[in-house]
């Protein structure tokens, strides 16, 4: 009985397999969906390329912006020409001064005494010179009459020449004393603004080593020192006009390159071009950042 059931099951399984293979639809796994196209990464912009696409890049390429900072057209740290105690300081930091204006006055008493001493020496030298001249003229007339020997005249002549030299030296000492008297008042060498004051009343101002008194900067004209790439050397020359903009103030001026320093900085491969900018109204200040382009 078990044998009959086993055979029946085997027969049924065989028929089922054969029937599936004849004209039936074979079960298949679902085909994989078409792979989505792999998105390509956007090209990485070049280092230093401007944002905003090709249009922005073409607009900024060759802009030729040169940068730099303004500096005083002239700067001088004033020191005394004569030593002495400071009697008065006439200026403060930030004061605008004119050429020749008094900055510092030294104690004039010592200078006045030295001048009087020199003038007294000058007077004594002139008296001695006059006496030597009279003696020389008298001796020369006696020598013409053969009343004195030649050697005596030569001695008188030597004293006369020495007296003339002493008188000349006394004149020089008086001039030196008068100059020292004038130098007791220290004056501005040019018009500008006082940027530093180093000394106060009562302090001693020496000549060696020189004591710093004040620092003056000329600001009626400012120098803009531009850093120019080496590739622009053929275009940035003396006399070429540039348009300078100062971002801090929004001011924009036109000026010309006054000087070019024909030496490249080995670190930046740039050279310096100096642009002189008029500043009579003192709106601009030294140390101000500026951007410049060649004028069209």
C-alpha positions as CSV (number, residue, x, y, z in Angstrom):
1,X,0.0,0.0,0.0
2,X,2.9,2.4,0.8
3,X,4.6,1.4,-2.4
4,X,1.5,2.4,-4.4
5,X,1.2,5.8,-2.7
6,X,4.9,6.6,-3.3
7,X,4.6,5.8,-7.0
8,X,1.5,7.9,-7.4
9,X,3.2,10.9,-5.8
10,X,6.3,10.4,-8.0
11,X,4.1,10.2,-11.1
12,X,2.2,13.4,-10.2
13,X,5.4,15.3,-9.7
14,X,6.9,14.2,-13.0
15,X,3.8,15.3,-14.9
16,X,3.8,18.7,-13.2
17,X,7.4,19.4,-14.2
18,X,6.9,18.3,-17.8
19,X,3.8,20.4,-18.1
20,X,5.6,23.5,-16.9
21,X,8.2,23.0,-19.5
22,X,5.8,22.8,-22.5
23,X,4.6,26.1,-23.7
24,X,4.1,27.4,-20.2
25,X,5.4,30.7,-18.9
26,X,8.6,30.2,-17.0
27,X,8.7,32.2,-13.8
28,X,11.5,34.7,-14.0
29,X,12.9,37.3,-11.6
30,X,12.0,40.9,-12.4
31,X,14.6,42.6,-14.5
32,X,16.7,45.2,-12.8
33,X,15.5,48.8,-13.5
34,X,17.7,50.7,-15.8
35,X,20.5,52.3,-13.8
36,X,20.1,56.0,-13.4
37,X,22.9,58.0,-15.1
38,X,25.6,58.8,-12.7
39,X,25.6,62.6,-12.1
40,X,28.9,64.2,-13.1
41,X,30.6,66.4,-10.5
42,X,30.6,70.1,-11.4
43,X,34.0,71.2,-12.5
44,X,36.1,72.6,-9.7
45,X,36.8,76.3,-10.3
46,X,40.4,77.3,-10.7
47,X,42.2,78.7,-7.7
48,X,41.7,82.5,-7.6
49,X,39.0,82.4,-10.4
50,X,36.2,84.8,-9.7
51,X,32.8,83.5,-8.8
52,X,29.8,84.0,-11.0
53,X,30.6,82.0,-14.2
54,X,32.5,82.7,-17.3
55,X,30.9,86.1,-17.7
56,X,32.3,87.3,-14.4
57,X,35.6,85.7,-15.1
58,X,35.9,87.5,-18.4
59,X,34.9,90.8,-16.8
60,X,37.5,90.6,-14.1
61,X,40.4,89.1,-16.1
62,X,43.0,91.7,-16.8
63,X,41.5,94.2,-14.4
64,X,45.1,95.3,-13.5
65,X,44.3,96.4,-9.9
66,X,47.4,97.6,-8.0
67,X,47.3,98.1,-4.3
68,X,49.4,100.2,-1.9
69,X,49.3,102.6,0.9
70,X,49.9,106.4,1.2
71,X,52.8,107.8,3.0
72,X,54.1,111.3,3.7
73,X,55.8,113.1,0.8
74,X,58.5,114.2,3.3
75,X,59.0,113.1,6.9
76,X,61.6,114.6,9.2
77,X,62.5,113.9,12.8
78,X,63.9,117.2,14.1
79,X,67.0,117.3,16.3
80,X,68.8,120.3,17.8
81,X,71.8,121.9,16.2
82,X,72.9,123.3,19.5
83,X,72.8,121.7,22.9
84,X,70.8,123.2,25.8
85,X,68.0,123.0,28.2
86,X,64.5,123.1,26.7
87,X,62.7,126.3,27.7
88,X,59.5,125.9,25.7
89,X,57.8,123.5,23.3
90,X,55.6,125.5,21.0
91,X,53.6,122.6,19.3
92,X,51.6,119.6,20.1
93,X,50.9,116.4,18.2
94,X,48.4,117.1,15.4
95,X,49.3,120.7,15.0
96,X,49.7,121.9,11.4
97,X,52.8,124.1,11.1
98,X,54.2,126.3,8.4
99,X,57.8,126.4,7.1
100,X,60.0,128.3,9.5
101,X,57.6,128.2,12.5
102,X,59.2,127.8,15.9
103,X,58.9,124.3,17.3
104,X,61.2,124.3,20.4
105,X,63.1,127.0,22.1
106,X,66.2,126.2,24.2
107,X,67.4,128.3,27.1
108,X,69.0,131.3,25.5
109,X,71.0,132.5,28.5
110,X,74.0,130.2,27.8
111,X,74.0,131.2,24.2
112,X,73.9,134.9,25.0
113,X,76.9,134.5,27.3
114,X,78.9,132.6,24.7
115,X,78.1,135.4,22.2
116,X,79.3,138.1,24.6
117,X,82.5,136.1,25.3
118,X,83.2,135.7,21.6
119,X,82.6,139.4,20.9
120,X,85.0,140.4,23.6
121,X,87.6,138.1,22.2
122,X,87.0,139.6,18.8
123,X,87.5,143.1,20.2
124,X,90.8,142.1,21.8
125,X,92.0,140.5,18.6
126,X,91.3,143.6,16.6
127,X,93.2,145.8,19.1
128,X,96.2,143.5,18.8
129,X,95.9,143.5,15.1
130,X,95.9,147.3,14.9
131,X,99.0,147.5,17.2
132,X,100.8,144.9,15.1
133,X,99.9,146.8,11.9
134,X,101.3,150.1,13.2
135,X,104.5,148.4,14.3
136,X,104.9,146.7,11.0
137,X,104.4,149.9,9.0
138,X,107.0,151.8,11.2
139,X,109.5,149.0,10.9
140,X,109.1,148.8,7.1
141,X,109.8,152.6,6.8
142,X,113.0,152.2,8.9
143,X,114.0,149.2,6.8
144,X,113.7,151.4,3.7
145,X,116.2,153.9,5.3
146,X,118.4,150.9,6.3
147,X,117.9,151.9,9.9
148,X,116.9,148.4,11.0
149,X,118.2,145.0,10.0
150,X,116.2,142.7,7.7
151,X,115.8,140.1,10.5
152,X,114.0,142.6,12.8
153,X,111.5,143.5,10.1
154,X,110.9,139.8,9.5
155,X,110.1,139.2,13.1
156,X,107.7,142.2,13.1
157,X,106.1,140.9,10.0
158,X,105.6,137.5,11.5
159,X,103.8,139.0,14.5
160,X,101.6,141.1,12.2
161,X,100.6,138.0,10.2
162,X,99.8,136.1,13.5
163,X,97.6,139.0,14.6
164,X,95.7,139.0,11.4
165,X,95.1,135.2,11.8
166,X,94.0,135.7,15.4
167,X,91.5,138.4,14.3
168,X,90.1,136.2,11.6
169,X,89.7,133.4,14.1
170,X,87.9,135.7,16.5
171,X,85.5,136.7,13.7
172,X,84.7,133.1,13.1
173,X,84.0,132.5,16.8
174,X,81.6,135.4,16.8
175,X,79.8,133.9,13.8
176,X,79.6,130.5,15.5
177,X,78.2,132.1,18.7
178,X,75.6,134.0,16.7
179,X,74.6,130.9,14.8
180,X,74.2,129.0,18.1
181,X,72.0,131.8,19.3
182,X,69.8,131.4,16.2
183,X,69.8,127.7,16.6
184,X,68.4,127.9,20.1
185,X,65.1,128.3,18.4
186,X,64.3,125.1,16.5
187,X,62.1,125.8,13.4
188,X,60.1,123.6,11.0
189,X,62.1,122.9,7.8
190,X,58.8,122.6,5.8
191,X,55.1,122.9,6.2
192,X,53.4,119.9,7.6
193,X,51.7,118.3,10.6
194,X,53.4,117.3,13.9
195,X,53.0,113.6,14.3
196,X,55.2,113.0,17.3
197,X,56.5,115.0,20.2
198,X,59.4,113.5,22.1
199,X,60.5,116.2,24.6
200,X,59.1,118.6,27.2
201,X,60.1,121.7,29.0
202,X,63.1,121.3,31.3
203,X,64.6,118.4,29.5
204,X,68.1,118.6,28.1
205,X,68.6,118.4,24.3
206,X,71.9,117.1,23.2
207,X,73.6,117.2,19.9
208,X,75.7,114.0,20.3
209,X,73.9,111.7,20.5
210,X,71.2,113.7,18.9
211,X,68.0,114.2,21.0
212,X,64.8,113.7,19.0
213,X,62.5,116.7,19.5
214,X,59.5,116.3,17.1
215,X,58.5,114.5,13.9
216,X,56.9,116.4,11.0
217,X,55.2,115.0,8.0
218,X,54.4,116.9,4.8
219,X,50.8,116.1,3.9
220,X,50.0,118.7,1.2
221,X,51.2,116.0,-1.2
222,X,51.0,112.3,-0.3
223,X,52.9,109.5,-2.0
224,X,51.0,106.4,-2.9
225,X,53.5,103.5,-3.0
226,X,52.0,100.9,-5.3
227,X,53.0,97.2,-5.6
228,X,53.2,96.5,-9.3
229,X,53.5,93.0,-10.7
230,X,56.6,92.4,-12.9
231,X,54.4,91.6,-15.9
232,X,53.1,95.2,-15.8
233,X,56.6,96.7,-16.1
234,X,56.1,97.8,-19.7
235,X,52.9,99.7,-18.9
236,X,53.5,101.2,-15.5
237,X,56.1,103.9,-16.3
238,X,56.8,107.4,-15.2
239,X,54.1,109.8,-16.4
240,X,51.4,107.2,-16.9
241,X,48.0,108.2,-15.4
242,X,46.2,106.0,-12.9
243,X,42.8,106.2,-11.2
244,X,43.1,105.7,-7.5
245,X,40.3,104.7,-5.2
246,X,40.4,104.7,-1.4
247,X,37.9,102.2,-0.1
248,X,38.0,103.7,3.5
249,X,36.7,107.1,2.3
250,X,35.2,106.3,-1.1
251,X,37.4,109.1,-2.6
252,X,38.6,108.6,-6.2
253,X,41.4,110.7,-7.8
254,X,43.4,110.7,-10.9
255,X,47.2,111.1,-10.7
256,X,50.4,110.3,-12.5
257,X,53.2,108.0,-11.6
258,X,56.0,110.2,-10.5
259,X,58.8,107.7,-9.8
260,X,59.5,104.0,-10.4
261,X,61.8,101.9,-8.3
262,X,63.3,99.4,-10.9
263,X,64.0,96.7,-8.4
264,X,61.9,93.6,-7.9
265,X,61.0,92.3,-4.5
266,X,62.2,88.7,-4.6
267,X,59.4,87.5,-2.3
268,X,56.4,89.1,-4.2
269,X,58.0,89.6,-7.6
270,X,56.7,93.2,-7.6
271,X,58.3,96.6,-8.0
272,X,57.3,99.9,-6.5
273,X,55.7,102.8,-8.3
274,X,55.2,106.1,-6.5
275,X,52.1,108.2,-7.3
276,X,52.1,111.8,-6.0
277,X,48.6,112.8,-4.9
278,X,47.7,116.4,-4.2
279,X,46.2,116.8,-0.7
280,X,45.8,120.5,0.0
281,X,42.6,120.0,1.9
282,X,44.2,117.3,4.1
283,X,41.3,114.9,3.6
284,X,43.7,112.0,2.9
285,X,46.1,110.7,5.5
286,X,49.3,108.7,5.4
287,X,48.9,105.0,5.8
288,X,45.6,104.9,3.8
289,X,45.0,101.8,1.7
290,X,44.4,102.5,-2.0
291,X,43.6,100.6,-5.2
292,X,44.8,101.9,-8.6
293,X,44.1,101.1,-12.2
294,X,45.6,102.4,-15.3
295,X,43.4,105.2,-16.7
296,X,41.7,104.6,-20.0
